Amino acid sequence: MHPRARYLFIASMDVEPGKEALFNEVYDTEHVPLLLKVPGVLSAVRVTTEPLTMMIGGERRTMVAEGEPRYSAIYELESAEVLLSEAWARAAEQGRWPTEVRPYTRNRRHVLKKILGQ
Protein backbone atom coordinates (compact mmCIF):
# COMPACT_ATOMS: atom_id res chain seq x y z
CA MET A 1 0.00 0.00 0.00
CA HIS A 2 1.23 3.49 -0.82
CA PRO A 3 2.49 5.25 2.35
CA ARG A 4 0.39 8.38 1.67
CA ALA A 5 -2.83 6.44 1.03
CA ARG A 6 -5.62 7.42 3.44
CA TYR A 7 -8.64 6.14 1.51
CA LEU A 8 -9.58 3.37 -0.90
CA PHE A 9 -12.17 4.08 -3.57
CA ILE A 10 -13.66 0.91 -5.06
CA ALA A 11 -15.66 1.05 -8.29
CA SER A 12 -17.33 -2.29 -9.07
CA MET A 13 -19.57 -3.34 -11.92
CA ASP A 14 -20.64 -5.96 -14.40
CA VAL A 15 -20.58 -5.49 -18.16
CA GLU A 16 -22.71 -6.93 -20.94
CA PRO A 17 -20.96 -10.07 -22.27
CA GLY A 18 -20.67 -8.76 -25.84
CA LYS A 19 -18.82 -5.66 -24.59
CA GLU A 20 -16.32 -7.35 -22.24
CA ALA A 21 -13.30 -7.09 -24.56
CA LEU A 22 -13.95 -3.38 -25.19
CA PHE A 23 -14.61 -2.80 -21.47
CA ASN A 24 -11.26 -4.32 -20.46
CA GLU A 25 -9.31 -2.60 -23.24
CA VAL A 26 -10.71 0.88 -22.47
CA TYR A 27 -10.42 0.40 -18.70
CA ASP A 28 -6.75 -0.67 -18.95
CA THR A 29 -5.53 1.64 -21.72
CA GLU A 30 -7.60 4.80 -21.17
CA HIS A 31 -9.74 5.03 -18.04
CA VAL A 32 -7.26 3.97 -15.35
CA PRO A 33 -4.30 5.87 -16.92
CA LEU A 34 -6.41 9.06 -17.05
CA LEU A 35 -7.49 8.70 -13.41
CA LEU A 36 -3.90 8.01 -12.31
CA LYS A 37 -2.98 11.50 -13.56
CA VAL A 38 -5.42 13.10 -11.10
CA PRO A 39 -3.58 14.75 -8.19
CA GLY A 40 -4.09 12.65 -5.06
CA VAL A 41 -4.66 9.35 -6.89
CA LEU A 42 -1.71 7.25 -5.77
CA SER A 43 -2.33 3.87 -7.39
CA ALA A 44 -4.94 1.74 -9.08
CA VAL A 45 -5.44 -1.97 -9.49
CA ARG A 46 -8.17 -3.87 -11.29
CA VAL A 47 -9.52 -7.13 -9.92
CA THR A 48 -12.15 -9.68 -10.81
CA THR A 49 -14.26 -11.78 -8.46
CA GLU A 50 -13.20 -15.42 -8.18
CA PRO A 51 -14.81 -18.36 -6.38
CA LEU A 52 -13.72 -18.46 -2.73
CA THR A 53 -12.79 -21.68 -0.97
CA MET A 54 -11.13 -21.44 2.44
CA MET A 55 -10.78 -23.08 5.81
CA ILE A 56 -13.07 -21.70 8.54
CA GLY A 57 -13.34 -23.36 11.93
CA GLY A 58 -11.48 -26.42 10.68
CA GLU A 59 -13.86 -26.91 7.73
CA ARG A 60 -13.30 -26.33 4.05
CA ARG A 61 -16.00 -23.95 2.83
CA THR A 62 -16.85 -22.54 -0.56
CA MET A 63 -18.68 -19.24 -0.60
CA VAL A 64 -20.39 -17.39 -3.39
CA ALA A 65 -20.87 -13.65 -3.11
CA GLU A 66 -24.29 -13.51 -4.72
CA GLY A 67 -25.03 -10.30 -6.58
CA GLU A 68 -21.45 -9.07 -6.23
CA PRO A 69 -20.16 -7.36 -9.41
CA ARG A 70 -17.51 -9.27 -11.34
CA TYR A 71 -15.07 -6.40 -11.96
CA SER A 72 -13.62 -3.86 -9.53
CA ALA A 73 -11.03 -1.11 -9.69
CA ILE A 74 -9.40 -0.13 -6.40
CA TYR A 75 -7.84 3.32 -6.18
CA GLU A 76 -5.58 4.46 -3.34
CA LEU A 77 -6.27 8.12 -2.55
CA GLU A 78 -4.53 10.76 -0.45
CA SER A 79 -7.92 12.15 0.61
CA ALA A 80 -11.63 11.66 -0.01
CA GLU A 81 -11.75 15.14 -1.58
CA VAL A 82 -9.91 13.77 -4.63
CA LEU A 83 -13.26 12.38 -5.80
CA LEU A 84 -14.79 15.88 -5.71
CA SER A 85 -11.99 17.55 -7.65
CA GLU A 86 -12.38 19.11 -11.07
CA ALA A 87 -9.45 16.96 -12.25
CA TRP A 88 -11.28 13.76 -11.24
CA ALA A 89 -14.52 14.92 -12.89
CA ARG A 90 -12.69 15.71 -16.15
CA ALA A 91 -10.68 12.48 -16.19
CA ALA A 92 -13.75 10.32 -15.57
CA GLU A 93 -15.46 11.76 -18.65
CA GLN A 94 -12.58 11.53 -21.14
CA GLY A 95 -11.93 8.94 -23.80
CA ARG A 96 -14.33 6.21 -24.89
CA TRP A 97 -15.46 5.33 -21.35
CA PRO A 98 -18.54 7.62 -21.05
CA THR A 99 -20.01 6.89 -24.48
CA GLU A 100 -18.79 3.45 -25.58
CA VAL A 101 -18.43 1.57 -22.29
CA ARG A 102 -20.41 3.07 -19.38
CA PRO A 103 -23.81 2.51 -21.11
CA TYR A 104 -23.09 -1.25 -21.13
CA THR A 105 -22.21 -1.53 -17.45
CA ARG A 106 -24.67 -2.58 -14.76
CA ASN A 107 -24.80 -3.59 -11.11
CA ARG A 108 -22.51 -0.62 -10.39
CA ARG A 109 -21.29 -0.03 -6.85
CA HIS A 110 -19.03 2.72 -5.56
CA VAL A 111 -17.55 2.44 -2.07
CA LEU A 112 -15.17 4.69 -0.15
CA LYS A 113 -13.13 3.13 2.68
CA LYS A 114 -10.98 5.01 5.17
CA ILE A 115 -7.69 3.28 5.97
CA LEU A 116 -7.35 2.73 9.71
CA GLY A 117 -4.26 3.07 11.84
CA GLN A 118 -2.50 5.79 9.90
Secondary structure, DSSP 8 states (H G I E B T S, - for coil): --TT--EEEEEEEEE-GGGHHHHHHHIIIIIHHHHHTSTTEEEEEEEE---EEEEETTEEEEE--TT--SEEEEEEES-GGGGGSHHHHHHHTSTTIIIIIGGGEEEEEEEEEE-S--
